[in-house]
Amino acid sequence: MTTNSDGEATIPPDVAQSLSDCLAELDAQRFTERIQAHDATLWRGNEDESRRRLGWLHVNDTMGPQTGSMVSFADRARGDGFVDVVLLGMGGSSLGAEVLSQVIGGTPGFPRLHVLDSTVPGAVAFVSHRINLEHTLFIVSSKSGGTLEPNLLYEYFSHNASATAGHEAGSQFIAITDAGSSLERTAREHGFRHTFLNPTDIGGRYSVLSLFGLVPAALLGIDISRLLSRAAHMSGLCGRGTRAKDNPGAYLGSYIGGCARLGRNKLTFLTSPRLQSFGLWAEQLIAESTGKEGKGIVPVMGEPELPLSAYSHDRAFVYLRLRGDDNTATDRLSERLAGAGFPCLTLDAADEYALGSEFYRWEYATAVLGTLLGINPFDQPDVQRAKDASTKMLQHYEAHGSLPHADGTVTLPALLDSLRQGDYLGVTAYIRQRPETDSVFSRFRQRIGSQYRVCTTVGYGPRFLHSTGQLHKGGPNECVLLQIVSEHPDDVPVPGKDFSFGTVADAQALGDLQALLSLNRRVGRIVLESDDPALLATMLESG
């Protein structure tokens, strides 16, 4: 048993030694002092760029003084009769807010939050049908302002709002962005209700405790001061000059990095039921930050429980445990895994607002991983590769009236036959997420994990392009990917464009496919007539 002051780990001797080595390396490098001094030589790559991405370290200092204005804005919005809030954003601009909404939840009397981070027509139509348009506040959330998906979604909802509100439609929109972005200009030109300008030194996947996460949280009635106070406490524990073993962020990063050095790079999340969505946010942070230069930690979230014999030696486990939740099943699984010799670190959460401290802890740990793995945790070169490929697909459509034919993939049986020890099967699904679809994928993952002794992941497109997409392309060649796309019998047009949302989703899927094949990744593809969960189940069972 190896412990520290803020976590308990049950780990085998080789992992304990690797963990100890990592902690010693951090102390020898004076990591905890140098990161607080914004010493970008801790990481490889563009030092100026890394230095400009460290604002999250001091997020309480920058956000604390703004909590009052955020709460006041939320109160005014509620007073003006808004009953729904729709967040249009991708990746770091949406995932944190979604976790806060699912874990802490909204306060009675405050608006409902709908996160729309998809170009799939079914997802766009689903949100459109759920809201009261005249009483909906839209958040256009983008650091750069140039992200394709929120810009197209803004065009769609702005067009719809203008049909009823006319020139006053801009008052139903707010922007969260960086100063000087194209989104700031759009907000000014179209009379947005408000524009929140985030500190430019806080990058997307490290931005949950900045305006990108806090403004939506305030609109839900979440106590953002309480959330920040938890982050401030963790920030103090991770402060300048602390020894690595006593620093919760450094300890977590060393545990993950120490496991990875032994080939245990499949970081599998166990959570209390109410914290299950935390993995959605952590998945992007870890995958996009570490999946590059042929290296990477593979975050595995939402995996159904497998027989002990199905877990291979490439696994490491983290258990985020919420006190007072129904933890019986997860406690039992954690104990069984530890008894079988798997490393498992338990992190204890006193209540839902512990999210504040956990967000900070995991951001710090990810920066540690960059140093231990010898990569830059603040860039995402292959995300741009997929964006460029999608743009080319749309340009092809505009020039020829159709998208290129997809080729180079294999059938599902052939894809599964290619699985070998140390691989993982990643499902990338360009269909609307719904509980029934999640259940189909859960049964599929149970079967594949048990039969092939590999871990499995599921990502919904195009959201995963801003998350695990970086890992698929830049990480180790251990990914075996199954792309699932659907025809669009009920497509949704994009106002002012010659293409529809269905065309956009298909272009993004094809662009991602071409990028993967250019890197010699193993990819299979299934095309559904519709995104009906029963049809999906039939197709997956046939493999």
C-alpha positions in Angstrom: 0.0 0.0 0.0 1.4 3.4 -1.1 -0.3 6.5 0.1 0.0 10.3 0.1 -2.0 12.9 2.0 -4.8 13.2 -0.6 -5.1 9.8 -2.2 -4.7 6.2 -1.6 -3.1 3.9 -4.0 -2.9 0.1 -4.0 -0.1 -0.7 -6.4 2.3 -3.5 -7.2 6.0 -3.1 -6.4 7.2 -2.3 -9.9 4.6 0.5 -10.2 5.5 1.8 -6.7 9.2 2.0 -7.8 8.3 3.8 -11.1 6.1 6.2 -9.2 8.9 6.9 -6.7 11.3 7.5 -9.6 8.9 10.0 -11.2 8.5 11.9 -7.9 12.3 12.1 -7.5 12.7 13.4 -11.0 10.2 16.2 -10.4 12.0 17.2 -7.2 15.4 17.1 -8.9 14.0 19.4 -11.6 12.4 21.7 -9.0 9.2 21.3 -10.9 6.8 22.7 -8.3 8.9 25.9 -8.1 9.6 26.3 -11.8 6.0 25.8 -13.0 4.8 28.6 -10.7 7.5 30.8 -12.2 6.1 30.0 -15.7 9.4 28.3 -16.7 8.4 26.9 -20.1 11.7 25.0 -20.4 9.9 22.2 -18.4 8.4 21.1 -21.7 9.5 20.5 -25.2 8.4 22.6 -28.2 7.5 26.3 -28.5 8.5 27.8 -25.2 6.7 31.1 -25.8 3.5 29.3 -26.7 3.7 27.2 -23.5 4.4 30.2 -21.3 1.3 31.9 -22.7 -0.9 28.9 -21.7 -0.2 28.8 -18.0 -2.9 31.2 -16.8 -4.9 28.3 -15.3 -2.4 28.1 -12.5 -3.7 31.3 -11.0 -7.3 31.1 -12.2 -8.8 32.0 -8.8 -6.9 35.3 -8.8 -8.3 36.3 -12.1 -11.8 34.8 -11.8 -12.5 35.5 -8.1 -13.0 39.3 -8.7 -15.5 38.6 -11.5 -17.8 36.2 -9.8 -20.1 39.0 -8.6 -20.6 40.3 -12.2 -21.3 36.8 -13.5 -23.9 36.2 -10.8 -25.5 39.5 -11.5 -25.7 38.8 -15.2 -27.3 35.4 -14.5 -29.9 37.1 -12.2 -30.8 39.6 -14.9 -31.1 36.9 -17.5 -33.4 35.0 -15.3 -35.4 38.1 -14.6 -35.8 38.7 -18.3 -37.6 35.5 -18.7 -35.0 33.1 -20.1 -36.0 29.5 -19.4 -33.5 27.8 -21.6 -29.8 28.3 -22.2 -28.1 26.7 -25.2 -24.3 26.5 -25.2 -22.8 26.4 -28.7 -19.2 25.3 -28.3 -16.7 22.5 -28.8 -14.2 20.7 -26.7 -12.8 22.9 -23.9 -15.5 25.5 -24.6 -18.3 23.1 -23.7 -17.2 19.9 -21.8 -16.5 21.6 -18.5 -19.9 23.3 -18.4 -21.6 20.0 -19.3 -19.9 18.2 -16.4 -20.9 20.9 -14.0 -24.5 20.7 -15.2 -24.6 16.9 -14.9 -22.9 16.6 -11.6 -24.0 19.7 -9.6 -27.1 20.4 -11.6 -29.2 23.6 -12.0 -31.0 25.4 -9.2 -34.8 25.4 -9.3 -36.0 28.6 -10.9 -32.9 29.0 -13.1 -32.8 28.1 -16.8 -32.1 24.6 -18.2 -28.8 24.1 -20.0 -28.6 22.4 -23.3 -25.1 21.8 -24.7 -24.9 21.5 -28.5 -21.5 20.4 -29.6 -22.5 18.5 -32.8 -23.2 19.2 -36.4 -25.2 15.9 -36.8 -28.6 17.0 -38.0 -30.4 14.8 -35.5 -28.6 16.6 -32.6 -29.3 20.1 -34.0 -33.0 19.2 -34.5 -33.3 17.6 -31.0 -32.2 20.7 -29.2 -34.3 23.0 -31.5 -37.4 21.0 -30.6 -36.7 21.0 -26.8 -36.3 24.8 -26.3 -38.7 27.7 -26.2 -37.0 29.8 -28.8 -38.3 33.2 -27.7 -37.2 32.5 -24.2 -33.8 31.0 -24.9 -30.4 32.6 -24.3 -27.6 31.3 -26.6 -24.0 31.2 -25.6 -21.5 31.2 -28.5 -18.4 29.9 -26.9 -15.1 29.9 -28.8 -11.6 31.0 -27.7 -10.4 31.8 -31.2 -13.8 32.6 -32.7 -12.8 30.7 -35.8 -14.2 27.2 -34.8 -16.4 25.8 -37.6 -19.1 24.1 -35.5 -20.2 27.0 -33.2 -20.1 29.4 -36.0 -22.5 27.4 -38.2 -24.7 26.7 -35.2 -24.8 30.4 -34.5 -25.9 31.1 -38.1 -28.7 28.6 -37.7 -30.1 29.8 -34.4 -29.6 33.5 -35.3 -31.6 32.9 -38.4 -34.4 31.2 -36.5 -34.4 33.9 -33.7 -34.5 36.7 -36.3 -37.7 35.2 -37.8 -39.5 36.1 -34.5 -37.4 38.8 -32.9 -36.2 40.7 -35.9 -33.4 43.1 -35.2 -33.7 42.4 -31.5 -32.5 38.8 -32.0 -29.0 39.7 -31.0 -30.1 40.3 -27.4 -30.7 36.5 -27.2 -27.0 35.8 -27.7 -23.8 36.2 -25.6 -20.3 35.4 -26.5 -17.4 33.9 -24.5 -14.1 34.4 -26.3 -10.7 36.0 -26.3 -10.2 39.7 -26.9 -9.7 40.6 -30.6 -11.2 37.4 -31.9 -13.6 37.3 -34.8 -16.4 36.3 -32.4 -15.9 39.5 -30.4 -16.4 41.4 -33.7 -19.5 39.4 -34.6 -21.0 40.0 -31.1 -20.4 43.7 -31.5 -21.8 44.0 -35.0 -24.9 42.0 -34.2 -25.8 43.5 -30.9 -25.2 40.6 -28.5 -26.5 41.0 -25.0 -23.0 40.7 -23.6 -19.5 39.6 -24.5 -17.3 37.9 -21.9 -13.6 38.2 -22.7 -11.6 35.4 -21.2 -7.9 35.8 -20.2 -5.9 34.9 -23.3 -3.3 32.9 -21.3 -5.9 30.2 -20.5 -6.1 27.5 -23.2 -9.3 25.7 -24.2 -9.0 22.3 -22.3 -7.6 24.1 -19.3 -10.4 26.6 -19.2 -13.2 25.0 -17.2 -12.6 27.2 -14.1 -12.4 30.4 -16.3 -15.3 32.2 -17.9 -15.9 29.3 -20.3 -17.1 27.1 -17.5 -18.2 29.7 -14.9 -20.6 31.7 -17.0 -22.8 28.7 -17.9 -22.5 27.5 -14.3 -23.7 30.9 -13.0 -26.7 30.9 -15.4 -27.6 27.5 -13.9 -27.5 28.9 -10.3 -24.4 27.0 -9.4 -22.4 28.6 -6.6 -19.3 29.6 -8.6 -17.6 31.2 -5.6 -17.8 27.9 -3.7 -16.4 26.1 -6.8 -13.5 28.5 -7.0 -12.7 28.2 -3.3 -12.2 24.5 -3.7 -9.9 25.1 -6.7 -8.0 27.7 -4.6 -7.5 25.1 -1.8 -6.1 22.6 -4.3 -3.9 25.4 -5.8 -2.4 26.0 -2.4 -1.6 22.3 -2.0 0.1 22.4 -5.4 2.0 25.6 -4.6 5.5 26.7 -5.1 8.2 24.6 -3.4 6.1 21.7 -2.2 7.7 18.3 -2.4 6.3 16.2 -5.2 5.0 13.4 -3.0 3.0 16.0 -0.9 1.7 17.8 -4.0 -1.6 16.2 -5.1 -1.2 17.3 -8.7 2.4 16.1 -8.9 1.5 12.9 -7.2 -1.3 12.1 -9.6 0.8 13.0 -12.6 3.6 10.8 -11.3 1.3 7.9 -10.7 -0.1 8.1 -14.3 3.3 8.7 -15.8 5.0 6.0 -13.7 2.4 3.5 -14.9 2.8 4.6 -18.5 6.5 4.0 -18.3 5.8 0.4 -17.6 3.4 0.0 -20.5 0.3 0.7 -18.4 -0.9 3.7 -20.6 -4.6 2.7 -20.7 -5.8 5.0 -17.8 -9.2 3.6 -16.9 -11.7 5.7 -14.9 -13.8 4.3 -12.2 -16.3 6.8 -10.7 -19.2 7.0 -8.3 -22.4 7.1 -10.3 -23.0 10.8 -9.9 -19.4 11.6 -11.1 -19.5 9.5 -14.2 -19.5 12.5 -16.6 -16.2 13.8 -15.1 -14.4 11.4 -17.4 -15.8 13.2 -20.4 -13.9 16.4 -19.4 -10.8 14.5 -18.2 -10.7 12.5 -21.4 -10.2 15.6 -23.6 -7.6 17.1 -21.2 -5.5 13.9 -21.1 -5.9 12.7 -24.7 -5.4 16.0 -26.4 -2.5 17.0 -24.1 -0.5 13.8 -24.2 -1.3 12.1 -27.5 1.5 13.3 -29.7 5.0 12.3 -31.0 3.9 8.6 -30.9 3.3 8.8 -27.1 0.2 9.2 -25.1 -2.1 8.2 -22.3 -5.3 6.6 -23.4 -8.2 7.6 -21.2 -10.9 4.9 -20.9 -14.2 6.2 -19.5 -17.6 4.7 -19.2 -16.3 1.2 -19.8 -18.7 -1.5 -18.6 -17.3 -3.9 -16.0 -15.5 -6.8 -17.5 -14.4 -10.2 -16.1 -11.1 -9.8 -14.3 -9.5 -12.0 -16.9 -10.3 -9.5 -19.6 -8.1 -6.7 -18.1 -4.6 -6.8 -19.6 -1.4 -5.5 -18.1 -1.6 -2.2 -20.1 -4.2 -1.0 -17.5 -3.9 1.6 -14.7 -7.0 2.6 -12.7 -8.1 5.8 -11.0 -11.2 5.8 -8.8 -12.9 9.1 -8.2 -15.2 8.4 -5.3 -18.0 10.6 -4.0 -18.8 10.2 -0.4 -22.5 9.4 0.2 -23.1 8.1 -3.3 -24.1 4.5 -4.0 -20.6 3.2 -4.3 -21.2 -0.5 -3.6 -20.6 -1.8 -7.0 -17.6 0.4 -7.8 -16.0 -0.2 -4.4 -16.3 -4.0 -5.1 -14.7 -3.6 -8.5 -11.9 -1.5 -7.2 -11.1 -4.1 -4.5 -11.2 -6.9 -7.0 -8.8 -5.1 -9.3 -6.4 -4.3 -6.5 -6.5 -7.9 -5.3 -5.6 -9.0 -8.8 -2.5 -6.8 -8.8 -3.7 -3.9 -10.8 -2.6 -0.4 -9.8 -5.6 1.6 -8.5 -5.5 5.2 -7.1 -8.5 6.3 -5.2 -9.3 10.1 -5.0 -11.9 11.0 -2.4 -14.5 13.7 -3.1 -16.4 15.1 -0.1 -19.3 16.5 -2.2 -20.1 17.7 -5.8 -18.2 20.9 -5.4 -15.0 18.9 -5.1 -15.1 19.2 -8.9 -13.4 22.6 -8.3 -10.4 20.9 -6.7 -10.4 18.0 -9.1 -10.4 20.2 -12.2 -7.3 21.9 -10.8 -5.6 18.7 -9.7 -6.0 17.1 -13.1 -4.8 20.1 -15.0 -1.7 20.2 -12.9 -1.2 16.5 -13.3 -1.4 16.8 -17.0 1.3 19.5 -17.0 3.4 17.1 -15.0 2.8 14.4 -17.6 4.2 16.6 -20.2 7.5 16.8 -18.4 7.6 13.1 -17.6 6.7 12.0 -21.1 8.9 14.6 -22.8 6.1 16.2 -24.8 4.3 19.6 -24.9 1.0 19.3 -23.1 -0.3 22.6 -24.5 -0.4 22.1 -28.2 -2.6 19.9 -30.4 -1.1 19.7 -33.9 -3.2 16.9 -35.2 -6.5 18.6 -34.3 -5.6 21.1 -37.0 -4.8 18.3 -39.4 -8.4 17.1 -39.1 -9.8 20.6 -39.4 -7.9 21.2 -42.6 -9.0 17.8 -44.0 -12.7 18.7 -43.2 -12.3 22.1 -44.9 -11.0 20.4 -48.1 -14.0 18.0 -48.1 -16.4 21.0 -47.9 -14.6 22.8 -50.6 -14.9 19.6 -52.8 -18.6 19.6 -52.1 -19.0 23.2 -53.1 -17.1 22.7 -56.3 -18.6 19.3 -57.3 -21.9 19.1 -55.5 -20.9 15.9 -53.7 -18.3 14.6 -51.3 -15.5 12.2 -52.3 -16.1 8.5 -52.0 -14.7 6.9 -48.8 -12.2 4.1 -49.4 -9.3 2.4 -47.6 -11.4 1.0 -44.8 -12.0 -2.6 -43.8 -15.1 -4.5 -42.6 -15.9 -4.9 -38.9 -14.8 -8.5 -38.8 -11.5 -7.8 -40.5 -11.0 -4.8 -38.1 -11.6 -7.0 -35.1 -9.2 -9.7 -36.4 -6.4 -7.1 -36.5 -6.6 -6.5 -32.7 -3.6 -7.5 -30.8 -2.4 -7.2 -27.2 -1.9 -3.5 -26.2 -4.3 -2.2 -28.8 -7.5 -0.4 -28.0 -10.7 -0.2 -30.1 -12.1 3.3 -30.5 -15.6 3.8 -31.8 -16.1 7.2 -33.5 -19.8 7.7 -34.1 -21.2 10.6 -36.2 -24.7 10.1 -34.9 -26.9 11.7 -32.2 -26.1 10.6 -28.7 -29.0 9.3 -26.8 -29.5 6.8 -23.9 -30.5 4.0 -26.2 -27.4 4.4 -28.4 -25.2 4.5 -25.3 -26.7 1.2 -24.2 -26.0 -0.3 -27.6 -22.4 0.8 -27.4 -22.1 -0.5 -23.8 -23.1 -4.0 -24.8 -20.7 -3.9 -27.8 -17.8 -2.8 -25.5 -18.7 -5.5 -23.0 -18.5 -8.1 -25.8 -15.3 -6.8 -27.4 -13.5 -6.3 -24.1 -14.3 -9.7 -22.8 -13.5 -11.5 -26.1 -10.4 -9.7 -27.2 -9.0 -8.5 -23.8 -8.6 -4.9 -25.1 -10.0 -1.7 -23.7 -12.6 0.2 -25.7 -13.6 3.9 -26.1 -16.5 5.7 -27.6 -16.5 9.2 -29.0 -19.4 11.0 -30.7 -18.4 13.1 -33.7 -17.5 15.8 -34.3 -17.0 16.4 -30.6 -14.2 13.8 -30.2 -12.2 15.6 -33.0 -11.5 18.3 -30.4 -10.6 15.6 -27.8 -9.4 12.1 -28.5 -8.9 12.9 -32.1 -5.5 14.2 -31.3 -4.5 10.9 -29.6 -5.8 8.8 -32.4 -3.4 10.5 -34.8 -0.5 11.7 -32.8 -0.4 9.0 -30.1 1.0 5.5 -30.2 -0.2 3.3 -33.1 -2.3 1.2 -30.8 -5.7 2.5 -31.9 -8.0 0.4 -34.0 -10.9 2.7 -35.0 -14.4 2.0 -36.1 -16.1 5.0 -37.8 -19.9 4.9 -37.8 -21.8 7.4 -40.0 -25.4 7.7 -40.9 -27.5 8.9 -43.8 -29.6 11.9 -43.0 -33.3 11.4 -43.9 -34.2 14.5 -41.9 -31.4 16.8 -42.8 -31.1 20.4 -41.5 -30.0 23.2 -43.8 -27.3 25.8 -42.8 -28.7 29.2 -43.5 -26.9 31.2 -46.2 -24.8 28.1 -47.2 -25.0 25.7 -50.1 -24.6 22.8 -47.8 -26.5 21.2 -44.9 -25.5 20.1 -41.4 -25.6 16.6 -42.7 -23.0 17.6 -45.4 -20.8 19.2 -42.7 -21.0 16.1 -40.5 -20.1 13.8 -43.4 -17.3 16.1 -44.5 -15.8 16.0 -41.0 -16.1 12.2 -40.9 -14.4 11.9 -44.3 -11.7 14.4 -43.4 -10.9 12.5 -40.2 -10.9 9.2 -42.1 -8.4 10.5 -44.6 -6.2 11.9 -41.9 -6.2 8.6 -40.1 -5.5 6.5 -43.3 -2.6 8.8 -44.2 -1.0 7.8 -40.9 -1.6 4.1 -41.6 -4.1 3.7 -38.8 -6.4 0.7 -38.9 -9.9 1.9 -39.7 -13.3 0.3 -40.4 -16.4 2.0 -41.4 -20.1 1.3 -41.0 -22.8 3.4 -42.9 -26.3 3.3 -41.4 -29.5 4.2 -43.2 -30.5 6.2 -40.2 -29.2 6.6 -36.6 -31.9 4.3 -35.2 -30.3 2.5 -32.2 -31.9 -0.8 -33.2 -30.3 -0.6 -36.6 -27.0 0.2 -35.0 -27.3 -2.8 -32.7 -27.9 -5.1 -35.6 -24.9 -3.8 -37.5 -22.6 -4.2 -34.5 -23.8 -7.7 -33.7 -23.1 -8.8 -37.3 -19.4 -8.2 -36.6 
